[in-house]
Amino acid sequence: MTFIWPPVLLTLLLVPVGLLVARRIAERRRGRIADLVGLQGGAGAGASGAGPRGGRRLLAALPGALATAAVAVLCIALARPQATVALPRLEGTMMLLFDVSGSMAADDVSPTRMEAAKAAARSIVEARPEGVVIGVVAFSDAGLAVQEPTSDQATVDAAIERMAPSRGTSLGAGILATLTAIDKARATTPRSYYSNQSPEPSVTPAPVPPGSDASTVIVILSDGENNERPDPVAAATTVANRGIRVITLGVGTAAGSTLDLDGFRVQTKLDEATLQAIATTTAGTYLQANEGAAAGVYGQLARALVVRDEGVELTGLVAAFGLTILIAAAAISLARGGRLP
């Protein structure tokens, strides 16, 4: 068990202080009663001095003990306890893989390829159905996970907004980085949730039919140009062997545009052939990157039952337990002596 506000646990130190104060008050009260009884004569004092014995004494102390325990439990509730539990749910995972290479600054689509890719991605995020989590990965000459899969639309939109063109292009590295991000996200699922005999995952999973993992999809937003290793189709084959489908969204035109990169004029254009080869290898689809792409993307994504470790706040449960103890203490005290403990 962990606590959201752990410093509040220091209030537990007040419990023994309160017990000492209550004990001191009780001693003074008994002393005053003894003095009053003593004035009425020795015999009366002897009779009055005989207190409860054995089980009766324990029963007399029970309300106070319960009240003390209730206060301690309520102090713990104030610290907002939480526990990590394995919760099952239906979930689909979508990874948006952004091309942020220098060619994405081309303006053959308005205003630029990068902005057109962002607009298409935002439309996909806005159309997110319940139960789908979205992550973001960027690539230029290497792949970089930008945002782990989440259902928070504002967080994904912020990750998309941070994208900016830079350096070279390694489409294959971006695909492999996305696969790594997916594996990392899945690592939160307890391996032995259903059985303590679940096998450890192998280093290289056995190949499965392309597209058989219908609950996971990678969406590539790119112009398809590649000038660095590894080979993007070979990387797509690795993904296909995991059963993950890749949907490619082409950004740019066949005519292309001329860019000035560090003093060099470079001709860049949409490479549909590469994007189509990636999609075909993984049983995916090639589409144009526009605001209507969302329907085609979600039409190829299903949801599957997953179990994930999640933090669940227990404040209400602990507080209810403390109040129950306190009510029990009050009920016992009222039934025995007609007063609260």
N, C-alpha and C positions, 0 to 999 in steps of 0.2 A: 504494500500500500504506500502511495506517495501523497503529498499534500500540495495544493496550489498556493496556499498561504502558510508555509511552515512556521514563520515567526509567531503566529497566533497560538501555537502550542505552548508558548511560555505562560499562557494563562492557566495552565495546569498547575503551575507553582502556587497559584492563589488558593488551590483546594486545601493543601495542608495548613496554610495560614488560616483559612476560614475554620478548619477543624479545631485549631488551637484556640482561636477566639471563642468559638462556640463552647468548647470545654471549659474555658475560664469563666464564661458567663454562667454555665450550669453549676460550677463549683460555688460561685458566689451566691447563687440562688439557694442551693442546698444549705450553705452556711447560714443564711438568713432564716431559712425555715427551722434549722436546728436551734438557733437562738430563740426563736419565738416559741418553739415547743418546750425548750428548757425552762422558760418562765412559768409554764403551767404545771410543772412537777416532774419528778424523776420517772414515775411509772408511765406517764403519758409519753415522755421522751423515749423511753425504751421501746414502747409499742410502735411509735412513729418511726423510730430509727430502723426498724426491721424492713429492709427493702426486698424486692423480688429476688428469688433464688432460681438457679438452674435454668430450665427452659423458659421460664417467665422472663428472666433477665435477658436472654437472647432475643426473645420476641419483642421485648421493650426496646432493644437497640436496633432492631431490623429496619424500622422506618428511617432512622437517621443514616444507617449504612446505605440504604437504597437511594436516599436523597443525595448523598455524597457521590455515589457512583453515577447518578444521573447528571450531576453537574460536570463531572469529569468527561462523560460521553459528549455532552453538549459543547464543552470546550474543544474537543476533538472535531466536532462537526463544524465549528467556526473556522477551523483551518482548511476546510473544504477538501476532505480526503477523496482520493480517486484510486481506482484499481485498473490494471490492464487485463482485459478479458478478450477471448476469441469470439468474434461476432460474425455469423454467416449473413451474406447478403448477395443479391443479384447485381453484377457489375460488369460493365464493358470498358475496355481501356483503349483510348485513342491517343497516339503520339503524333504531334505535328512536327515534321522535320523541315526546318527552314534553310534554304540556300541563302547564305549571307556573303557569297563571294563577290568580287568586284564587278562581275558582269551583271549583277542584279541592280546596279545603278543605271542601266540602260533605260532610255525613255521611248522605246518602240511601242510600249503600252503606257497609257497616261495614268498618273504623272511619271512613275517609274515602275520597273518590274517589282522592286522591293515594296513599294506602296500598294501595288495591285495584289501582291501575295498577302500582305497584311490585311487588306480589305476582305479577301477570300477567307482568310483564317478567322477573322472576327465574325463573319457570317456563319461559319461552322460552329464557333463557340456559342453564338447567340441561339442557335438551333439545337443545342445540346439537350437530349432527352434525359429524363430522370434515370439515375443509375449508371451514367457514363462519366468516367473521369478522364481528364485531358491533360497530357503532359506536353512539354515543348523542348525540342532539341534543335540546336543551330549547327551549321557546318560551313566552313570555307576550305582551308587546307587541312582541317582536322574537325572532329565532331566534339561538341560540348553540350552536356545536358544543362538546360537553362531553368526548367521548372519540372519537378516531379509531378506525376499524375494527381490531379485534384479536381474536386467538384466546384471549387470556388471560381466563378466566372471572372470576377474582378482580378484575381491573381493571374489567371491565364492571359487576360487582356493586357495586363501590365507587362508580362513577359514578351508578348508579341510586339508591343510598342517599343521595346528596347532594341529590336533588331535593326542592324545597319550594315550595309555592304562593306567588305574588307577582304583583301588578299586573294589567294587562289581558290581552286575548287577541288575537293575530294569527296565526290558523291558517295563513294564506297565507304569512306571513313565515317561519314554522317549516318549511313544505314547501320553500320556495326555499332556506333555509339548509341543509337536509338535502341538496338537490341539489348545492349548492356543496361540502359536505363530501365527497360521493361523488366529485366531480371532483378534489378535492384528493388523495384517497386513490388515485385512478387515475393521478395524475401521476407516481407512482413507477415506472410501467411504461415501459420504454424505447421511444420512438416508432419508432426504426429498427432494432429488434432483428432482424426477419426480412429487412428490405430497406432499403437506404439511399435508396430511392425513395419511402418512405412519405410521404404528403402531410401537411402541417401541418393540425391540426384547425381547422375554420372557427369564427368567432366564434359563429354561431348554427347548430348542427348541423341538418341536414335532418331533418324529422319522419319517424319510423318508426312502425309499427303499435304501439298500446298493448300492453304486456305482452310485446313481442318480446325484451326483454333479461331472459331468465328467470333470469339469475344474480344479479340485483340486486332487492331489494325494500325498500320503506319501510313500517314498521309504526308507525301513529299510535295513541297511547294518549291519548284525549281525551274530554271530554264533548260536543265538537262545537260549543260556543257560540263565536261570533266577533263581535267588536265593533270591529275595526280593519282597515285595508287592509293588503295587497291582498286581493282576493276569493279565498277558498280554492279554489273550483272552477276559477278561471282559473289559479291556481298549479298545481293538479293537472293541468290541460291541458298546461302546460309540461313537467311530469314525464312525462306520457303520450306526448308527442312525442319523448321520449328513449327510449321503450320500457320505462320502469321502472314496475313494478306497485306500487300502494299498497294495503296492507291496513289497514283502520281497525278499531280495537277500542274500542267504546263503553264509557265509564265513567260510571255514574250511572243514574237512573231517569226514566221519563216524568213521574212526579209531581213530582220534584225536591225542592228544599229551600230554605229561606230563610237567607241569610247576612247577617251584620252586617259590612259593609266600611267601615271608617273612619266609623262612625256612621250609615251608610246601610243600610237593610234591603233586600236584593236577592233576588228570586226567581230561582233557577237550576235548569235541568233539562236532561236529556240531549237533544241535538239530533241525533236519528238521521238525519233527512233530509239534513243537510249531510254527515255522515260517509258515508252511502250514496252520495251524489252524487259525492264524491271517489273512492270505491272504484270505482264504475261507470265514471267517466271514464278511469280508468287500467287497466281490465280486472282490477281487484282484487276484494276481498271485504270485506263488513262483518260483523264478529263481535262478540260480547259479550266484554269483558275479564274473563277468568277463567283459572284454572289449566289449563283444557282447551284454551285457544286455541293452544297451541304446535303441536299436530298440524295445525291448519288453516293456520298460518303457514308451517311448513316444507314442507307439501305443495305450496306454490306457488313454492318456491325451488329452482332447479337450480344446478349448478356448471359453470363454464366454464374453459377453459385460459387462464391469464393468465401474464405474465412480469413479475417484479418485481426491482428492484435490491435485493439483500440483502447484508449483511456476513457473510462466511464466515471463520472463524478458521483460520489456516494453520499454527498452532503445531506440530501433529503432523507435517505435511508437511516443514516447514523443519527440525525436529529430526531427522527420519529422513534428510534429505539430509546434515545435518552428521555424523551417526553413520556414514553410508556413506563419506564422505570420510575420517573418522578410521580406520575399519576398513581402507580402502585404504592409508592411510599406514602403519599397523602391519604389514599384509601385505607391502608392499614392503620395509620396513626389516628385517623378520624374514628375508625371502628373501635379502637382500643380505648382512646382517651378523650375523644371528642375535640381534638385540636390537631393542627398541622405539625409535622416534625420540625 
